[in-house]
Amino acid sequence: MPIKLKRPCNHPGCPELSGEAYCPAHKKQRAREIDQRRGTSTQRGYNGQWRKAREGYLRKHPICVECEAQGQGTPATVVDHIIPHKGDDSLFWDSNNWQALCKRCHDIKTVTQDGGFGNDVRLSKAKE
């Protein structure tokens, strides 16, 4: 397996070489900064009212829709917003915009479609 070449950390002025965009110290710092800008889950609307709605939805839809489409019966653990709500309350609470997913399928969707985990979805769509 080829070894990934190290390059300078993307943090301005950092001389460290890393196989990733940021050296370990700045990777942690960047993650903290992103989390602070994003706000807590409660600040984003995932409060007690959401937890009750989520539990009820998962009771009615116990199987991951993506896995079920592939003939598997993986239990759903996440209620996903099909169209990301980005703070829009009407989209957030519209149960027609919800789907039951397992964590694995939700993580895949978040990375590939929603631009999650620090990925810019605009860049991945431009490559298509």
Phi, psi and omega per residue, in radians:
M1 nan 2.270 -3.116
P2 -1.148 2.577 3.109
I3 -1.535 2.334 3.130
K4 -1.291 2.258 3.133
L5 -1.200 2.466 3.095
K6 -1.489 2.561 3.113
R7 -2.413 2.903 -3.112
P8 -1.075 2.540 3.072
C9 -1.025 2.494 3.140
N10 -1.275 -0.201 3.134
H11 -1.222 2.245 -3.095
P12 -0.936 2.212 3.067
G13 1.465 -0.070 -3.122
C14 -1.449 2.159 -3.110
P15 -1.533 -0.077 -3.066
E16 -1.140 2.519 3.050
L17 -1.714 2.483 -3.104
S18 -2.574 2.662 3.058
G19 -1.423 -0.051 3.127
E20 -2.118 -3.105 -3.109
A21 -1.115 -0.643 -3.105
Y22 -2.198 2.612 3.042
C23 -1.184 2.861 -3.095
P24 -0.942 -0.702 -3.112
A25 -1.151 -0.769 -3.110
H26 -1.374 -0.400 3.066
K27 -1.120 -0.765 3.110
K28 -1.144 -0.749 -3.137
Q29 -1.079 -0.766 -3.139
R30 -1.106 -0.718 3.117
A31 -1.078 -0.730 3.107
R32 -1.091 -0.751 -3.128
E33 -1.104 -0.741 3.129
I34 -1.118 -0.765 3.122
D35 -1.070 -0.701 -3.136
Q36 -1.146 -0.708 3.119
R37 -1.180 -0.600 -3.057
R38 -1.256 -0.565 -3.096
G39 1.536 2.918 -3.133
T40 -1.313 2.901 3.114
S41 -1.071 -0.655 3.119
T42 -1.135 -0.722 3.112
Q43 -1.121 -0.479 3.134
R44 -1.534 0.060 3.058
G45 1.838 -0.086 -3.100
Y46 -1.541 1.276 -3.078
N47 -1.857 -2.866 -3.135
G48 -1.056 -0.669 3.118
Q49 -1.099 -0.727 3.103
W50 -1.133 -0.751 -3.103
R51 -1.047 -0.703 3.097
K52 -1.139 -0.786 3.133
A53 -1.099 -0.721 3.127
R54 -1.068 -0.845 -3.141
E55 -1.042 -0.764 3.119
G56 -1.101 -0.722 3.141
Y57 -1.138 -0.745 3.141
L58 -1.185 -0.518 3.055
R59 -1.134 -0.695 -3.136
K60 -1.382 -0.440 -3.094
H61 -2.278 1.304 -2.996
P62 -1.375 -0.177 -3.066
I63 -1.941 2.422 3.102
C64 -1.072 2.197 -3.092
V65 -1.160 -0.586 3.132
E66 -1.219 -0.809 3.131
C67 -1.144 -0.701 -3.142
E68 -1.070 -0.661 3.117
A69 -1.132 -0.373 3.120
Q70 -1.750 0.203 3.093
G71 1.416 0.292 3.121
Q72 -1.908 2.733 -3.120
G73 -2.004 0.862 -3.112
T74 -1.237 2.277 3.108
P75 -1.103 2.410 3.083
A76 -1.415 2.446 3.105
T77 -2.217 -0.145 -3.051
V78 -2.255 2.405 2.958
V79 -1.750 1.988 -3.067
D80 -1.718 2.490 2.991
H81 -1.504 2.003 -3.089
I82 -1.001 -0.898 3.000
I83 -1.727 2.076 -3.125
P84 -0.946 2.307 -3.048
H85 -1.365 -0.487 3.123
K86 0.781 0.725 3.083
G87 1.584 -0.080 3.134
D88 -1.384 1.914 -3.090
D89 -1.041 -0.635 -3.119
S90 -1.156 -0.674 3.068
L91 -1.250 -0.661 -3.124
F92 -1.033 -0.789 -3.036
W93 -1.662 -0.016 3.122
D94 -1.335 1.834 -3.083
S95 -1.162 -0.278 3.027
N96 -1.260 -0.243 3.118
N97 -1.718 0.193 -3.127
W98 -1.853 2.642 2.972
Q99 -2.553 2.582 3.137
A100 -1.546 2.196 3.131
L101 -2.327 2.713 2.951
C102 -1.400 2.883 -3.098
K103 -1.048 -0.719 -3.115
R104 -1.049 -0.867 -3.133
C105 -1.138 -0.649 3.108
H106 -1.123 -0.761 3.127
D107 -1.089 -0.737 3.118
I108 -1.079 -0.799 3.138
K109 -1.096 -0.751 -3.115
T110 -1.041 -0.768 -3.113
V111 -1.257 -0.773 -3.009
T112 -1.469 -0.513 -3.041
Q113 -1.996 -0.601 -2.995
D114 -1.732 -0.052 -3.122
G115 1.240 0.489 -3.089
G116 -1.408 3.039 3.124
F117 0.996 0.632 3.079
G118 1.430 0.063 3.116
N119 -1.560 2.440 3.094
D120 -1.589 1.896 -3.074
V121 -1.071 -0.486 3.129
R122 -1.112 -0.651 3.132
L123 -1.200 -0.740 -3.122
S124 -1.183 -0.582 3.111
K125 -1.275 -0.568 3.134
A126 -1.166 -0.492 3.142
K127 -1.309 -0.367 -3.074
E128 -1.215 nan nan
